[in-house]
Amino acid sequence: MGSTRKRCLRMLKTGAALALVSGWMGSVTPVQAQTLSLTAYKQAVAESLSDDAEMARFYRERGFEPLWTAPGEAAAIRRAALIEALAGASDHGLPRARFAPSALVAQLRAARTDRERGLAEIALSRAYLDFAHALNGGLIDGRKVDSGIKRGPQRLSSRVLLDRLEAEDPRIVLGSLAPQSPEYARLMRARFELQHIIARGGWGDTIREGKLEPGQTGPGVVTLRDRLSRMGYLAPSLSAVYDARMTAAVVRFQSDHGLEADGVAGASTLTAVNIAPEERLKSVLVAMERERWMNLPDGLGQRHVLVNLTDYHARIVDGGKVSYETRSVVGAQDPDRQTPEFSDVMEFMVINPSWYVPRSIIVNEYLPLLRRNPGAVSHLEITNSRGQRVNRGRGFSQFSAASFPYAMRQPPGPQNALGQVKFMFPNKYNIYLHDTPSKHLFARNVRAFSHGCIRLGDPKDFAYALLAPQVDDPQGYFEQRLRTGAESRVNLDQPVPVHLIYRTAFTQARGHVNYRADVYGRDAKLWRALSAAGVALEGVQS
């Protein structure tokens, strides 16, 4: 029974292969397959393609001629370029073992028959496509890692990738797959430097003191001096005094780490100084993966808004340069308040906005107050489905979260929760940028306090910058609308892409890598997923 079953499976597999080679899409029976002539090479290729439609179409349309294993210089150059690129996968924070260049070389060398050559051909194409997809658009699907990550990896067409490799110089094709952004190049350099530091023993001893400040001396100051020197913030010296040079170095370090830049090495500063280079390398590798997710076909946009949630800033970027930035407040750390990561397009702003209270806030926060006191939250209008105001005198004790039938709205005004303006990029997550009357929160270094939307520290200037391309006097235009007190929608003549990102490591054109706290714990989860996929911390030998 076992041998008969195996023969039947071989016949079925041969039939499927013949269907692919001939383009008959499964119309050939196993018996027909045995009676028709197939080269062992083509059969091996066709059998291996039964689960990949785009690759199957590519090979079928070229008559199953080899791309990698043909005789001649062109195929040899392709093979060499691919093996070299796969061997360098770890330069991009990708797992070299996943793409197995040595195993591919061994398979090629061991291929003696046409069938073995066909299997090697498909192994090379699969490795190329797997590597190209990971390098160009990301190894991990972030949506499966954390519910707050709403963007998945970018994916080029497998057919386009194979066509390019056939028509163009393979070295140029493979070299063009990684993101071409300056940020990605600088992250690659940071990765290389951190690996060298790790290989040479790291940044030295950690600091045990709870606080160090200008004027102090002692072992703790010496340890701080040495770590700052190895990090590149302070020129090497023998001074054991917390002097002006060390103070300036601490200020630079604090600025690069989102800390209060006062020159005093307090608890938060020393915690950041003590973080090991291995942990910083994890942040850089995660940032490289996130940058691959942002490798959008049309780019981020000549003008775009960029909000790094961990950095608590919103920026307008024009032609690759920041033209305006302001502090921001993002969603609180509670799981149901965290601001998600996604991209959309800002279409308009609303001056003197009303606040239409989200259902979750109504039933979770305001309904319990109304059940106890119908006059609570009196600054909000309660309306029925026809938009008519509800008489509070009847009370609300009879309603539960599921049965409460009303909406709530705060009219425009100086104490409106959205302040004087909101910036809309309509999305299914109901996230937008807006003003706020709670200005005191912007003085804090950690600014995760909202229900999920992003509050801006200087929303008027932000509005002026957005309006500048379409009106001669953006400030006058805005203020005139504001003075009316009436809700006013202003469309953007040129809609602006908005990208909400999450980077605990990011670079600047000059200077050190900046690091931020993993406020929502997303990078820790993403690192675990990358590690499970084979990404490793590698110390480069000096």
N, C-alpha and C positions, 0 to 999 in steps of 0.2 A: 504493500500500500504506500509506503514512504517513497519508494523510487518512482512509482507512477505519478504521485502528487508533484514531485520535483520536476518530472518531465513536462507535466501540464503547465506548471508555473513558468518554466523556461520558454515553452511555446507561446504563452500569453505575453511574456515580456518581449519576445522577438516580434510578435504581431504589433504591439504598441510601438516598438522601435521603427518597424517598417512604415507604419502609419505616419510617423513624424518625418521620416526621410522622404516619403513620397507625397506628403501633404494631404493624405487621405483622412486624417483626423479620426482614426479608430475604425474605419470601415473594413479593414483587412482582418480576416480571421486567422487564428494561429496556423491552421492547415495551409492557407494561402501563403502565409509568411514563410513556411518551410520550403515552399516550391519556388519562391522568387529569390533572385540573387541579390545579396547584400555583401559589401565588403565588411570584414570584421571591424575595421576602423569606424565606418559609418554606423554600424549596428551599436557599437559601444557608445558612440556619441549620442545616438538617438535614445538609447535606453536611459542614459543619464539625464536627458533633458525632459523627461516626461512630467516633471513637477515645476518647470520654469517656462512659462509661456513666452516671455520676451526673449529669453535666450534661445528657445526652440525656434522662434520665428527668424531670429538672426541667422542661425546655422542653416535652417531650411532654405532660406532665400539665397544663400550663397552656395547651395548644393552640398552643404556639409563639408566644404573645404576648410582645412585647419587654419586657425588664426595664429596659434602659438607653435605648433609642432611641424609646420611645413618646412621643407628644406630651404635653404637660402638665408641671406643676410637679414632680411626684413623681420622674419620670425625670430631669429636669434637675438636681434636688438630688442624686440618686444619682451622676450623671456628675461634677458639680462636686466632690462629696465624694471620689470615687475619684481624680480627677486631682490634687486637692490632697494626698491621702495618698501617692500614687505619687511626687509631686514631693518629698516629704519622706522618701523611703526612706533617703537617706544619713544622716539624723539617727539612724537605727537601725543604722548600719554595714552597710546593704544597698546593692547596686549600683543606682543610679537608672537607669542605661542599660538594665538588664535589663527593667525594667517600662515604659520608653519612654513617659512621659506625653505628651511633645510629639508623638510619632508617632501616638498615639491621638487627640489633638485634631485633628491634620491629617487623619487618616482620617475622623473624624466630619464635619469641614467639607467634605471632598471627596465625601462620600456623596450622590449625586444620585438614584440608582435604588433600587428596592426591594432588589435583590440586594446593592448596595453597603451599604445600611443593614443587611441581615442579616449581612454579613461584619463590619461594625463592631460589631454587637451581640455577636457571639461573641468578637471581639477584646477587648472590654471585660470580658466574663465571664472569659476566660482570664487576662487581666492581674490582675483582682481575686483570683482563686483562687490564682494563683502568688504574688502579694504576700502574701495572707492566710496561706498555708501557711508561707512563709519567715519572716514576722514573728512568727507565733504559735509556730512549732515548730522553726525552724531552716532555714537555707539549704543547709547541707552535711550529708551523711551521714557522721558521724565514723567509723563502722565501716569505711568505704572509705579512710580517711586513715591510720589506725594500728590495728594489731591489738589494742592495749591499750584502745581505746575500744570499749566494748560497748553503748553506747546510740546509737540513731538519732534522727533528728528526730521530733518529735511531729507528728501529722497529724490535723487536724479533718476531718470529713466535708465534701466539696464540696457535697453536697446541703444539709446544715445551714447552711453558710455562705451559700448562695444564698437559702435560705428566710428566714434572718435578715435579709438585706439587703432582701428584699421586705416583710417584716412590721414591721421596726423602723426607727428613725431611722438612716439610713446613716452619719451622722457619729459616732453613738454606737457603732455596730457596728465601724466602722473604728478608732475610738479604743480599743476594748476588745481588739483583736487582740494587741497587744504584751504581754509578761509584765507583770503588775501588781505584781511584787515590789518592795520598796524597793531591793534590790540592783540591779535593772535600771535603775530611775530614777537611782540614783546613778552607775552606769556611763555612762549617757547624758550626765549632767552632766560627768563626767570627760572623756569624749570631746570635748565642746564646749570645755571649758577647754584641753585639750591642743591642739586645732586653733587656738585663739586664740594660744597660746604659740608654736606653730610659725610662724604667720603673722607674729608680731612678732619672729622671729629666734631663738627657742629660749631656752635657759638660759645662753647665754654660752659663754665659752672653757672648754675642758676642762682638767683639772688634770694637770700632768706629773710632779709629785713622787710618790715612792713611799709616803710616809707624812708625815702632819701631826699634831701633837699640841698639847695645851694649853701655852700659854706661847710658842709660836713666832710669828715675824713673817715678813713677806716676801711676794713676789708670789704664791706658791702659796696662802698664807692668804687673800689678797685675792680670788683667783679662787674659792676655796672659799666665801668669804663671799658673793660675788656670785651664785654658783649656788644656794646655799641660800636666799638672799633671793628669787630669781626663782621658786624652787620653793615658796615660802611657809613655809619653816621658820625664817626669821630676818628680823627687821625690818631695813630698809635702814639702813646706817650707813657711816661713813668709817673705821672702825677697821681697822687692819692687824694687830691682835693676835688670836691664837687665845685669846680670853678666855672667861669663864664663860658668857656668852650664846651664843657659838659652840659651846661644849662641850655645852650643853643642846640646841641645835639639832641637833648631830650625833647625840646620844643619841636624839632623837625620830626622826630619819631612819633610824637603825639599827633601831629598834624596828619601823618601818613596812616595813622591807625584810628582816626575818628575820635580822638580823646581831647579833653580840654587842654589846650596848648599853653600851660602855665609854667613849664620848666621844672615843676616839682614831680619827682618820681614817687607818686602815691600808689595806693593799692592797685588801682585799675591799670596804671602805667606799668608797674612791675609785673603784673600778671601777663600783660601783653609782651613785655620784654622777655619773660621766661618761657614763652611758647617755643617749643622745639622746632628746628627747621623741617623735620619730617612732617609736622602738622601743617606748616606753611606750604610745603610741597603738595600735600593733599588738596589744599585750597586752590593752588595754581592748576593742578590737574583737573579738578572739578570745573574751574573757570574756563579751561580750554574746551572741555566738553560742552559747556553752556555756550561758548562762542561758536562752536560748530552748529548748535541748534539755530543760532541767529544768522547763519550763512544763507540768507534769503536770496532767491533768484534775482530780484530787482534791488537788492541792498536794503539798507535801513531807510533810505530816502534822503534826497539832497538836503531837505529841511525835515527834521524830525524832533520829537520830544522823547527824551530818555530819562526814565526814573529808575534809579538803582535803589531797591527797597531797603537793602542793608545799610546804605550810605545816607539815607534820609535827605536826598536832594532830588530836585527835578531840574532838568536842563533842556534848553532849546539848542539844537546843534544845526549849524548851517555850513554846508560844504566841509564837513569833518571837524569843524571847530566849534567850541561852545560859545554861543553868542549871548546867552543869558542863563543864569542859574539862581535858584532860590531854595531855601530849606523846605523840607516837607515833613509831614506827619503821616505815617502809614498805619495799616491795621494792627490792632493789638495782637499779643501772642496767643490768645485763646484760639483754639482751632477754628471756631466759627466766625472769627473776625479777621483772620489773616488775609492780607491783600494777595490775590493770585497773580501769577506771571503770565502775561499774554501780550499780543500785539493787536492793535486796531487802528482806526483812522479818526482823528478829531475833525468833526465837521462844522461845529458851531460853538459859540459861548452864549450863556444866558446872563444878562446883567439884571440885577435885582431879582434873583431867582426865588421861587417858592420851593419849600422842601416838602416833598411827598414822602412821608415816613414809610420806610420799607416794612412789609408785613411782619418780618421776624422781630423788628424792634417794637412794633405795635403790640404784638401778643406776648412777647417775652418781658418787656420792660414797662410799657405804659398801661396795659390792661390790668395788671395786678394793682397798680395805683388807682385806676379808675373804679375798680370793684370796691375798694375801700373808701374812696372819696371821689364822687362824680365831678367835682370841680378841679381835680388835679390836672396838671399840665395844661393850664388854661391858655397858654400861648399857642396851643394847637387847635385848629378847627377839626371837628369830627363831622364827617359827611357820609350820606348814604350813597347808594349806587347811582342816584340821579344827580349827585353833586350838591344836594341840599344839606344845610347844616342841621345836625341832630340836637334835639333838646336834651341837655345833660340832666335835667331834673328827674327824668325817669330812672336814672341810675343804670349801672352796667353789671350788677352782681349776678344777673341771670345768665351771663355769657361766659363761655369757656374760650380757650385759645382757638379751638376748632370752629366754634359757632359765632364768634364775633364778626358781625356783618359789615362793619364800617371801615372807611378809610380815614386817614389823618393827614392834615396839611398845615404847614407853618407858612403864613403869607410873607411876602418880602418885607424886609425891615432890618434895622441895624443889629438886632439880636438873632436874626435868622441863622439856623445851624450851618447853612451854606455860605454865610457872609454876603458879600455884594456881587459875587460872580461865580459861575461854575463853567467848566470846560468839558464839553460832551464829545465822547467817542463811543457812540451807542454800541453796547455789547451785552451779551446774555448774562454777564456776571453783575450788572448794574454798578459798575465801578466808574468813577469819573474824578477829575481834579476840581478842587473848589477852595474858596476862601473859608475863613472861620472866625468867629468872634473870640475864640479861645487862643489868644496870641501868646500867652505865657508859656505854652508847651514848646514853642520854637527855641526857647533858651536852653533846653535840655540837649544833651548829647545823644541820648537814646530816645527816639521819638516814635514809639509804637503804641498809639493810643486810640486810633479811630475804629469805626465799625468795619473798615475795609477800604473805603474811599481814601483818596490822597488829598490832604489839606496842604495848601501852599502858604509859605511865610509872607511872600510879597506878590499876591495875585494880581494887583493892578499893573505892576511893571511887567508881569508875565503876559497880561492881556495886551499891553501896549506893544510888546515885542511881537506878538502874534498878528496884531493888526497893522503893523508898520508896512508890510508889502502892499496893502490894499487901500490905505487912507493916508492923506498928507499929514494930518495932525492926529495920530492915534490917541494921544492923551486927551485932547480936547473932545474928540469924537466919543471916547468912552465916558468921560465925565459928564458930557451933555446928556447921554442916555441915563447915566446913573442918577442925575438930579431929578429926573421925572418921577422917580420912585416906582415907576411901573415896570413890570416884568417885560424884558425886551430880548428877543433872540437876534443874534448877529451871526450870520453865516460866514465861514471862511471861504474866500474866493478860491484858494488853493488848499484843500484839506491836507492835514499834517499827520503823518504816521506817528503813533504813540507806541512806545515799547516799554513795558514794565518788566524789568529784569531783576535778577537776584545774584549779586556777585560779592562773595566775601574776599576775593582777591581781584584787583584790577590795577591797571598800569596808568602811567602818565608819560607824556612824550619825553620828559626829562625827570630824572630822580628815581626814587625807589618805588617798588611795588607797594600799593596801598592794601591794607587788610582791614576787614570789618568782622564783627561778631556774627555768628550764624543765628540770627535772631529767631528764626522759625524752625531751626534744626533741619532745614531741607538739604543743606550741603552734606551734613553727616549721613543722611540717608542715601544721597546720590553717591558719595564716596563708597559706601558699603556695596551699592549696586555695581559700581565700576570695579571694585576689588573682586566681587564675585564673578565678574566677566573676565578677570585675568589681569587687570591693570595693577601694576606693582610700583612700589617706591624703589628706584634703583639709584644707588650711589655710584657716581662716575669716578673711576680711579684716576688720581692725579698723576 
